[in-house]
């Protein structure tokens, strides 16, 4: 049995590119409610942002219609959507060739005004609430060799989406990996985690 650690596919421009492509998770201090803050009109159909696994509404509906297990959903409002048409930018050039930066990576979103019209055009977003659980073992002497060597699978719930006991992030079954690659192409990379011997 093999489980896969799920991570965002690499982005250009380091942390700046990650903020541009994956956005931020906003938080309202008064209501204690999280929300989506991101650039548009482009959006990945699925991505991980600040520890949250996010799906657009069409992907959430397709997941609900699938036989994949171990996941529920929480709707996130779009509270700060900014228009940045970056897809034609040359990833080999510095991002500052295209946009003035003032502050840290989050300023790429926070430094622009919310565009209500664009927010209405973009899909709704849902945060995955993963219920499947994994029991893993770490192999400290293999840590430098990467996660596939450092983590070993001991036990997994009968599910397709997982959180683990000794490592953060998201893990998926072979079935979920295949589904995500087909329905969310280019969004994620997957690292195999093998059953302990």
VOGU-3710 file (C-alpha; in Angstrom, 3 decimals, decimal comma):
1> xxxxxxxxxx> 0,000/0,000/0,000  1,289/3,462/-0,905  -0,046/6,803/0,303  1,008/10,123/-1,244  1,968/13,400/0,362  0,228/16,181/-1,585  1,958/19,515/-2,191  1,455/22,466/-4,523  3,246/22,255/-7,835  6,236/24,656/-7,961
11> xxxxxxxxxx> 5,498/28,298/-8,755  7,712/30,924/-10,381  9,069/33,835/-8,297  9,320/31,964/-4,994  7,060/33,173/-2,176  5,868/36,037/-4,380  4,631/33,590/-6,981  2,955/31,476/-4,328  1,052/34,521/-3,035  0,115/35,444/-6,598
21> xxxxxxxxxx> -1,097/31,977/-7,582  -2,432/30,600/-4,284  -3,407/33,818/-2,515  -3,928/34,175/1,212  -6,354/33,017/3,861  -7,924/36,077/5,444  -9,199/36,159/9,014  -11,847/38,409/10,513  -10,884/39,178/14,114  -14,473/40,085/15,045
31> xxxxxxxxxx> -16,199/36,981/13,671  -13,231/34,558/13,821  -14,097/33,503/10,252  -11,542/32,682/7,565  -11,934/33,821/3,957  -10,322/33,820/0,517  -7,995/36,667/-0,463  -6,401/36,192/-3,871  -5,620/37,437/-7,354  -7,833/36,801/-10,355
41> xxxxxxxxxx> -9,198/36,183/-12,849  -6,959/33,094/-13,054  -7,380/30,614/-10,246  -6,097/27,081/-9,857  -8,947/24,609/-9,506  -7,354/23,291/-6,304  -4,424/24,373/-4,150  -2,977/24,496/-0,651  -2,813/27,909/1,009  -1,496/28,569/4,493
51> xxxxxxxxxx> -2,187/24,983/5,546  -5,680/24,817/4,005  -6,595/22,562/1,085  -8,841/24,678/-1,159  -11,169/23,557/-3,958  -13,151/25,664/-6,393  -16,871/24,961/-6,483  -16,819/22,845/-9,693  -14,114/20,602/-8,219  -15,962/20,311/-4,910
61> xxxxxxxxxx> -19,106/19,225/-6,768  -17,130/16,676/-8,797  -15,529/15,326/-5,608  -18,935/14,964/-3,967  -20,103/12,957/-6,989  -17,019/10,736/-6,834  -16,537/7,740/-4,572  -13,604/9,340/-2,734  -13,836/9,238/1,057  -12,422/11,110/4,029
71> xxxxxxxxxx> -13,358/14,697/3,214  -16,005/17,294/4,101  -16,173/20,951/3,043  -16,412/24,434/4,548  -17,417/27,390/2,380  -15,053/30,396/2,399  -16,257/33,848/1,342  -14,225/35,878/-1,174  -13,394/38,989/0,863  -10,416/40,442/-1,025
81> xxxxxxxxxx> -10,085/39,661/-4,745  -7,678/41,729/-6,833  -7,196/41,843/-10,584  -3,684/40,858/-11,653  -3,423/39,401/-15,163  -0,064/37,689/-14,738  -0,343/34,607/-16,941  1,526/36,164/-19,876  4,444/37,289/-17,707  7,820/35,709/-18,461
91> xxxxxxxxxx> 8,681/33,512/-15,473  12,396/33,891/-16,297  12,270/37,625/-15,586  12,069/39,155/-12,107  8,505/39,713/-10,943  9,440/43,355/-10,364  9,579/43,770/-14,156  5,789/43,505/-14,053  4,579/44,749/-10,700  5,768/47,181/-8,032
101> xxxxxxxxxx> 6,308/45,409/-4,724  6,063/47,172/-1,407  6,371/44,858/1,578  6,359/41,084/1,939  4,743/38,542/-0,404  1,271/39,086/1,077  1,414/42,702/-0,112  0,966/41,434/-3,670  -2,677/40,871/-2,657  -3,139/43,281/0,233
111> xxxxxxxxxx> -1,624/46,209/-1,679  -4,486/46,316/-4,194  -8,144/47,238/-3,837  -10,824/44,564/-3,664  -12,652/44,200/-6,986  -16,283/43,186/-6,213  -17,113/42,658/-9,883  -14,198/40,261/-10,356  -15,093/38,465/-7,120  -18,586/37,778/-8,485
121> xxxxxxxxxx> -17,120/36,349/-11,700  -14,787/33,947/-9,903  -15,888/30,569/-8,522  -16,858/29,917/-4,947  -14,183/28,316/-2,783  -14,364/25,471/-0,301  -11,859/24,385/2,337  -11,402/20,649/2,732  -12,024/19,262/6,199  -10,112/16,007/6,023
131> xxxxxxxxxx> -11,376/13,225/8,276  -9,184/10,288/7,222  -6,298/9,569/9,597  -2,853/8,055/9,093  -0,420/6,588/11,563  3,134/7,172/10,367  6,609/6,358/11,625  9,560/8,663/11,135  13,046/7,424/10,294  15,227/10,274/11,633
141> xxxxxxxxxx> 18,426/9,092/9,937  16,632/9,365/6,562  15,287/12,917/7,051  17,819/14,463/4,674  16,805/11,974/1,953  13,297/13,434/1,617  9,810/12,572/2,842  9,555/9,318/0,885  12,431/7,934/2,972  11,739/9,827/6,203
151> xxxxxxxxxx> 8,094/8,742/6,605  6,738/5,205/6,671  3,088/4,187/6,746  1,909/2,074/9,683  -1,877/2,336/9,462  -4,506/4,186/7,415  -8,242/4,691/7,791  -10,460/3,363/5,014  -10,423/6,718/3,194  -8,796/8,639/0,336
161> xxxxxxxxxx> -7,854/11,935/2,010  -5,800/11,914/5,196  -4,123/13,939/7,914  -1,255/12,274/9,767  -0,239/11,974/13,398  3,467/12,926/13,147  3,605/15,184/10,084  1,523/18,126/8,873  0,000/18,588/5,461  -2,290/16,423/3,362
171> xxxxxxxxxx> -1,989/12,826/2,217  -4,048/11,004/-0,402  -4,640/7,475/-1,646  -3,584/6,241/-5,069  -7,216/6,608/-6,135  -7,395/10,248/-4,976  -4,014/11,033/-6,577  -5,268/9,719/-9,930  -8,515/11,692/-9,561  -6,731/14,942/-8,690
181> xxxxxxxxxx> -4,259/14,579/-11,551  -7,153/14,094/-13,965  -9,472/16,843/-12,633  -6,880/19,361/-11,355  -3,969/18,966/-13,801  -0,812/20,835/-12,863  -2,031/21,772/-9,383  -0,164/19,271/-7,223  2,934/17,125/-6,938  2,786/13,867/-4,998
191> xxxxxxx> 5,500/12,115/-2,964  5,010/8,393/-2,247  4,935/7,212/1,362  5,385/3,443/1,546  4,141/0,853/3,994  6,652/0,154/6,751  8,439/-3,181/6,437
//
